[in-house]
Amino acid sequence: MWKYILFDLDGTITNSGEGIMNCIRYALEQMGHEIPAEQTLRKFVGPPLVVGFREYTDLTEEEAKTATAKYRERYQSEGLFEAYVYEGFEAVLKYLKKTQVKIAVATSKPEEYTERILEHFHLKEYFDVIAGDTLKGDRGSKQAVVEEALRRLNVTEQDKGTVLMVGDRKYDVIGAKSCGIRSLGVYYGYAETGELEEAGADYVVRTTADMLEWFEQQIPETPCQAMSDVDNTQQPASSQISSYNKKIGKKWTAIAGGMLILGIALGVGGTLLVQKQPWSKITQENTGADYDANKCVRLGDYKGIKVSLAVTDDDVQQEIDGLIQDNVTYEQKKGTVQEDDKIYAKFNGYIDGKKVDDTCGEEVIELGSDQFVKGFESAFVGAKTGKQITFKINIPKGTYGDDTIDGKEVTFKATVKYICGDEIVPTWNDKFVQSISDFKTAKEYEADIRTELAKENENNKQDFAWTEVLENAKVKKYPEELLEDAKQEVLQGYYDMADMYGMSHDEIFQSWGSENEEDFVKNELDEQAKQAVKEKLVVEAIAKAEGINYSDKEYKDLVAEEYQYNTEKYDSEAEYEKKNRESLKDNALSSAVQKWITKHATFSK
């Protein structure tokens, strides 16, 4: 699905708030202007400077331009590096580099400064394109820098459905929409509660760990490189289980083109995600099924339900456990590598004597895991730590999806830096907290976790309410036609993903935890199909009982929104609507019912 990922800089890659706010203060002091409160200063992180000075002070357009010049006086000498990379963000970049996507920066910060910052933090090598404003302000809007990034990436109109903009402010979301691409909003930066949803973000995550997990689900690694994503000697962030997944549980989604997959698009492995897509293609009309939803499902409490949004001690502890696990290191042993060892190695691949970046890496490798292309892991057996080894691997066709690598012989030069011994698990205390954050004490960090989880719960209260309604309902009978059709839709969804990533059917099912397709059909398929049918029956039963329906405007808005996900398959919005009418109606009804449930629910914190 995704071929191009664009990242904002301030508030997304780096926490540059201190430097930006210091420079804002400097500029306003130089102009003899009153300095706003800290809460207002934080809002300057994200939008173009002129926009910030105009929106958050009473400066005129010309004064805002003067203030911008003053800002840059201090910024280029002091403020540039008054920042730090968000914990866990480099792990996201490392993961994406293992896939076939192109990565770019699209920022309102001048390009010259952006390149210096990325070089300073040793991140520049991850990006294929760095697009920013000019020092003259020629690209002074988010839309302009996004357009520039798309131009340099050679993205066509047909490609726009495969582009994702990642950012922490509404300006990133609006800029993406203006360019006809989708957006992933992040709440670890400077967005206020609800800002990203109100701006129309297509997806939302709360932490860098959530973002990594989301990308792991959306963009599988290239098979020969697939491995646990490790930041130096750290454990993968995917080991985290967020409180969101614990409370919300697994969610169902369907893509109008025929994909109906449990958790593939949202909610897997703790990812905090809101995705707006049709929830089912299975309809009474297109299956020929003859059933009465009220006779098939027994509704539990659904009207006026009481839903707790409280953050529990267990919720906080799960986040803490994840942070600890993310920072696990290993005892570093010297010696000769044995079969089944876990090692930390650096390796570079060469084709015809030329280094190929996509075949290079430095990370933990678990020998015998068969995560790499055949022969790669076994080549390290017998190697001595600190000594370079050279070996050759023939890369099977279809491995990278790149003709310059697939089918070629790659010469690897690798060095085992150490053999991983026992895990070294950090202790949650003030010293540890200071080493991974700006907080001084563990208690301060825990309070911040609780605050952020509370915001997350509030933003997702509709999901909480709807999940409870589904849990309260009991299916008395699964209409046979619906269930059989649901099974086919589930399978087709996985097949579509396999085609998308150039994987075999067995490989795609293995990537989701099954041994192969046969194992999935035997142990998982029935339950996934039943979940989809249950949600459909509950929607129809509640809608009939309460007389709930959707308006023409809601339907038209839904069609317009969902068509953006399917522009490659259909020539026009009208064609898309005609061929998917029943599934779109189902989705519109589901949305209307969930909104009604939320409106009548009582939420407690």
N, C-alpha and C positions, 0 to 999 in steps of 0.2 A: 504493500500500500504506500508506504512512505519512501521517497527517493531523495528528498532534500529537507534538511532540518536547519532552520534559521534561529539563532539565539540572540536575544537582547544582551547587553553587557551589564550595565549598572542595575543591581538588584536581582540579576538572574545568574550571571557568572561570578561577578564580584560584589561584595558588600562594600560599596564605595561611599556609603552615606556620610561617614566622618569627613572625608576629603571634600565632598560636594558641599556639605553644610558649612564647613569652614570657609570655603571659597565664596559661598553666597554671603556669609557674614562679612567677609572682607570687602566684597563688591559694594554692598549696601553701606558699610561704614565709610568707604571712600567717597560715596555719593552723599553722605550725610543723611541717609535714609534710616528710618526706624527698622530694627531687625525683628522679624516675626518670632513667635514662640517656636520651640523645638518641634512641636507637632506639625506646624505649618512648614517648617524647613524640610521636614522629611518628604513632603510632597514634591519637592524639587527633584527628587531622585526618580528619573524615568522620562519625563517630557523634555522636549527641546528647551534649552535655557531661556530663549526669548519667550516661549509659551509660559514657562514657569514664572518668570518675572512679571508677566502680564496678568496671569491668573491669580497669583498668590500675594501680589503687592499692588499698590495703586500707581505703579510706574506707567508712563505712556509708552507707546511703541518705540519712539526714539530713545527714551530713557532706558528701556529694556535692552536695547542694542548696546548702549553705553555700558550698562551693568554687565552684560555678557563679556564685553572686552575687558572690564575690570576683573571679572571672575577668572578669565583665562590668564591674567597677569600672575595670579597666585597659583593657579592650577598647574601650569606647566613647570613651575619651579618647586612647588611643595605638595600640592594636592593630588598630583597624578598617582602617587603610590600610597596615599593614605587610604588603603583598602586591603581586603584579603579575599581570597577565593573561597566561596562557600564550601563548607565541609561536605565532601561526597560528590562535588560537581565534577571533579576530574575523572572519577569513576564512571560517570555518565559518558564523558567524551571517550574514554578508553573503550567502553562497550560499543559505542557507535562506530568507532574506527574499525571494529571487527566485522561490521556489517558493510553493505554495499552503498550506504547512503552518503550523500555529499553534505558536508557541514559548513555552515557559514555564520558570520556575525553580522547582524543588522542593527546598528545602534545610532542614536542621534548624536553621540559623542564624535568629535572630529576624528577622522580616520587615522591621522598621524598619531594622536594620543592613544587611540585604541590599539594600534600595533605595538606601541611602546609598552603599554600595560600588559598585553598578552605575552610579549617577549620577557618582561620582568618576571611574570609568574610562570614562565616556561609552558605556556599553553598555545602559542602561535602555531606550532607544528600540527595541531589537531585540525585546523580550519583550512578548507579549500578556498574560501573567499572571505575577505574582511571588508565589509561595506559600512561606511559611516558618513557623517556630514563632512563638508570641507571647512577650512578655517574661515572662509568667507560666508559660510552659511548657505551655500547654494542648494544643499539638500536638507532644508530646515524642518521637514516634517517626517514622521515615522513612515508614512506612505512612500515618501521619496527614497529613503534609505532601503526600504524593503524592495522597491522597484529596482534599485541599483543592484542589490544582491541577486535578484532574480535574473537581471540582465547578464551579470557576470557568470552566473551558473548556466546560462543558456536555456532557461526554463521557458517552454512554449506555453501557449494558452491551454493546450491539451494536457500539459504536465502539471498544471496548477492543482489538480486534485491530489497530487502526491507530495505537496509542499506543506510543511508545518512551521508556524512561527511560535517560538517559546519566549514568553516574557512575563514580567511581574506587575505591569501596570495596564490600565485601560487603553493607553496610547498604543501599546503593542497589539492588543486585540483589534482596536479600530483600524490600525495601519494594515493589519493582515486582511481584515474584511474588505478594506478599500482596494486591495490588490487581488481579491478573489481567492485567497487561500485560507486555510483553517488555522486555529490557534490553540495552544496549550498554555493556560495561565498557571503561574506558580505563586503560592502564598507564603513562601519563605522570604520573599523580598519586601517590597514596600507598599503592596496593595492594601487598601483598607478592606474590612470585612464586606463581602458581597460585591466589591468593585468589579471583579473579573466577570462574574456571572451577569451583572447588569450590563456590562459592555458587550456581552454576547460571546464569551469564550466558549469554544466547542468542547474543551476538556479542561479539567482543573486538577492539580495535584498540590499537596501541602509541603512536602519536603523533597530534598534531593534524592533520598532513598525511595520515596514514592515514584519520583520521575524515572529513576533507573529501572524499577520494577515495571513501570508502564512501558518503557521502551523495550524491555526484555520480552514483554508479551506482544507488542506491536511489530517489532522488528527482530525476528530470530537471527542469531549469529550465523555467519557463513559456516557451514558444517565443519570444515577443516580447522576452524579457529574456535569453535564453540567450547567454552570452558567457564568455570565460575569466575565472575568478574572480580578481580582482586586489586585493590589499590595498594601497590607495593606489597607488604606482607599482611594486609588486612583481609578479613573475611568478607565475603560478598554481602552487599546491603540487602540482597534478596532474602537473606535469612530472617529479616525482620518481619513480624506479623503485626500489622497496625491494628489499633482499636477499631478503625473503621470496618475492616473486614470481619472482625469478631462480632460487631453489633449488627451490621447490615447483612452479613452473610453473602453467599454467592448471588450474583445478579444475572438475569438473562437478557440478551440483546440479540437482535436479528438485523442483518443488513439487507436492504430491500432487494438487492440482486440475488438473494437466495441463501445468505449465510445466517445460520441460526446456531450460535455457539455459546455454551455455558462459560461465562467468565473470560472468554478470550479478549473481549474488548474492554471489559471493566471489572474491577473488583478482584482480580486474581492476585493472590499472594500479598494482599494488603494494600494494593494500589488505591489511593484515593482518587476517584475519577468520576466525572459526570460526562456522559456521552449522550448526544441527542441523535438517535437513529430509530428507524422502525423496529418495533419489538417483536413482530411476528409476521411471517408470510402465510401462516396457516390460517385459513378462513373457511367458514362454513360454505361459502360460495365456491371457492376454488378446489375444495376437496369433494364436494358433493355430499358432505356429511349431513346427516339428519339427526339433530340432537337438541335438547332443551338444557341450557346451561344450569338452570335452577334445579333440574333433576339429577345433574351430574356432580354438583358441588354443594356442600353444606357450608354456608357462610358463618363465620364466628362473629365476634364483635368487630365492627368496622366504623360505625358512626359514633363520633364523640369519644373515640378511644383516648386513653391517657398514655402518652409516650414520654419516656424519660430521656432527656438529652444530657444527663449528668455524666461528668467525667469521673470514673472510679479510680481508686488507687491501683487496681490491676491494669487499667488503661495506661496510666502513667508508667507503671513498672514495665509494661511491654515496650514502650518507647525507650526506656532506659536500657532494657536488655538488648534492644536492637543496636543502640549506640555502643554498648560494650562489645557486642559481637562484631560490629563494624571495625573495631579497633584492636581486635585480637591479632597478635603477632606470633611468631614461632621462634623457638630456640634455633639458633643458626649453627648447624653442624658441618664440619669439613669431612672430606673423605671421598670414597668412590660410590657412585650412584648404583643402587640395587633395584631390581624389579619391584614395582609397587611403591617405590619411594615417592614422596611429595617433595618437589624441588622448586627453588626460585631461580629462574634462568633468564638470560637476555639472548635474543636470537634475531638475526637479520637474514633475509632471503635475497638471493641474487639470480637473475635470469640473464644469461649471456654476459656475465660480469657486471651487470648493472643492478644496483640495489633497488628493490621494489618495496615501497613503504607498506603496502597492504600485507606483506608477508613477514613483517617485523613486529617484535613485541618484547616486553620485559614483565614477567609475572610468574605466579605460582602455577606449576603444572603437576597434575597428579598422574603419575605413570600407571598405565593399565586401565585408565578410565575410558579409553577409546573416544575421547572428545576431539582429538585432532585427526587429521588425515592419516591413513594407515602408514605405519613406519616411522612417524614423527616421534611419538613418545618413546618407542623402543630404542631409538637412536641415542638416547641419553644414557641408557644402561651401560655401565662401565666407565662413564666419564668421571674425571676427577674435578673437584671443585676448584675454581680459579683457572682452569686450563681450557683453552678454546678447542672445540671440536668442529669438524666439517663433515657434512653428510648431504646426500642428494635425495630428493623426493619427487616422484612424478605426480603432478597434481591432476586428479581425475577431472574430466570435463564436467561442467555444471557446478563445480565446487564454489567458485567465487562469482560466477556470472560475469566474468571478465575474460574475454578472449586472449588478452595479453598475458594471462596467468594460467587459465584452464588449459589442460593438455600439455603444459610445458614442464620441463625439468627444472626444479628450483634447487639451487645450492644454498644450504643453510650454514651459517657460521654462528655457533652458539657457545655460551659460557655459563656453566652452572655456578651461580654466585654462592649458593649454600644449599644444603639438604635440610628440609624442614623437620625440626625435632618436635618436642612437646609444645602444645599451644601455651602462649603466655596471655592469660586473660586479665585485663586491667580491672582494678577495683574502682567502684563508683565512689569518688570522694572529691574534695575540693581541688586537689592537685590534678586529677584526671580531667575534671571539667575545665579547668584553666588551660589545659593542653589542647582541647578540641574546640574551645569557644571563647567568647569575650566575657563570659560570666565568671565571677570571682568565687562563688560557692555552689555546691551541689544543690543546696536548697533553692537558690535563685533560678538555677536551670530547671529544676522540677516545677517551680511555679510557672515558668514560661511555657513548659510543655503542657501543663494543665490549661493555661490560657489559650494556647493554640488549638488544643483538642476541643475546647469548648466552642471556639469559632468554627472549627470544622464540623462539629455536630450541628450547630445552628444552621450552617450553610446547607447541610444535607438532611434537614428535618423531614422533607417529603419522602426521602428514601427510607428513613427510620420508620415513618408511619406506614408506608406501603409494605415494607417487609413484615411489620407486625400483623397487618391485615392478612397477608399471605400465610403467615404462620398460624393464624387463628382459623383459617379455612381448611376444610377436609374434603378431599375428592372422594365421592361415592362411586363414580364410574368414569373411566376414561373412554370417550368415544373412540372406537377402534380405528375409524378412518382418520380422525385427527392425530391419533398417536402414531400410526404408521407413517403419515405424511410428515409428522414432526421428526421422526427418526431419519427420514430421507433428507430433510432440511439440515439437520445437525451434521450428518455425514458430508453433505454437499458443501457445507461451510468449511469443514476441514480440507476437503479436496481443493476448494478454491484457494485456501491459504497455501497448500502445497504447490499449486501451480504458480501462485504469486511469487514464491521464494525458490522455485526450482528444486523442490524436494519431492521425494517419493511419498506415497501415502503412508507407508510404515514410518518413514522418518518424521513426518509431521505429527503422527500420533505419539511417537517416542518423545518428541519435544514437549508434549503435554503430559508426560508421566506414564503412558501405557507402554507395554512391551512392543506392540505392533497394532495394526488395524484390527486383527482378529481379537486381540485382548481387549481393545477398546469396545468393540461391538458386544463382546461377551459380558464385560463388567461395568461399563459406563454409559453406553448409549441409551438404554431403557430409562435410566434415572434422569438423564438430561432431557430427553423427549418429554417425560412426564412433567418435569418442572415447567417447560414451555407451555404445555397444554393446560396445566393448573392455572397459570397466570391468566391465560386467555379466558378460561371459564369464570374465574373470579371477577374479572373486568366486566364481562357480559352480565353476570348475575347482579352485581351492584348497580350497574347502569340501568338495568330494567327495573330494579326495586326502587330506585330513587329518581327515575326519569332523567338521567344525566345524558347529555349529548354535547357535541362540540358545535361551535358556530362556523359559518362559512369562512369568516376571516381566519379563524384558528386553523382550519383545514388548508386554506390557501397559503398561509404562512408556513405550515408544516411542509407542504409540497415544495415550496421554494427553497426551504432550508435543506430538505433531504435530497433534492435534486443536485445540490452542490457536491454531494458525496458520489454522485453517479453520472457525472457529465461525460465520462469516457464511454459509457455504455449506451447512452441515449443522445439523439440529435437535438432534442428540445425538451423543455420542461413539460410541455403538453404530452409528448410521447411517453415520457417517464410516468406522468400521472395516469395516463390511460392504461398502461401495461401493469401498473402496480396499485391500481385504485383500491382494491379491497384490502390489501395490506396497509395502505396509507390510512384508510378509514379506521381499521383496527387500531393503528397506532394513535390516531387522533382521539379515539374513544378512550384508550388507555391513559393518555395524558390528561384528558378531562376528568376521568374518574380519580386519578391520583391527586389532582389539584383539589377536587371536592373533598377527598379524604383528609387532606392536609388542612383545609379550611375549617373543617368540623372537629379536628383533633385538638386535644389540650396537651401542651408541651410543658414539661417541668425540667428545671435545671438543678 
